[in-house]
Amino acid sequence: MKKWVNKIINRIKQWRLVGYIVLAKPLIDTHGMEQGIIELFLLVVLGELSARTKTKQITNEEFKDSFDDKE
């Protein structure tokens, strides 16, 4: 079981790397080399940080209250 999980995790990491490479080309083409590299660096760092942080679980009551406050 652990072997399969590690294989799946490695595949996800490979596809994320491919995604970053695919996004690098248009960024560098539109903004130039220096600006594109800076934006790509920020994209990778912030994307990886957000992927690793846990989101706060809210209850149904809190979710309903957030809509009541907006009205």
Secondary structure, DSSP 8 states (H G I E B T S, - for coil): -HHHHHHHHHHHHHHHHHHHHHHHHHHHHHH-HHHHHHHHHHHHHHHHHHHHS------HHHHHHHHHHH-
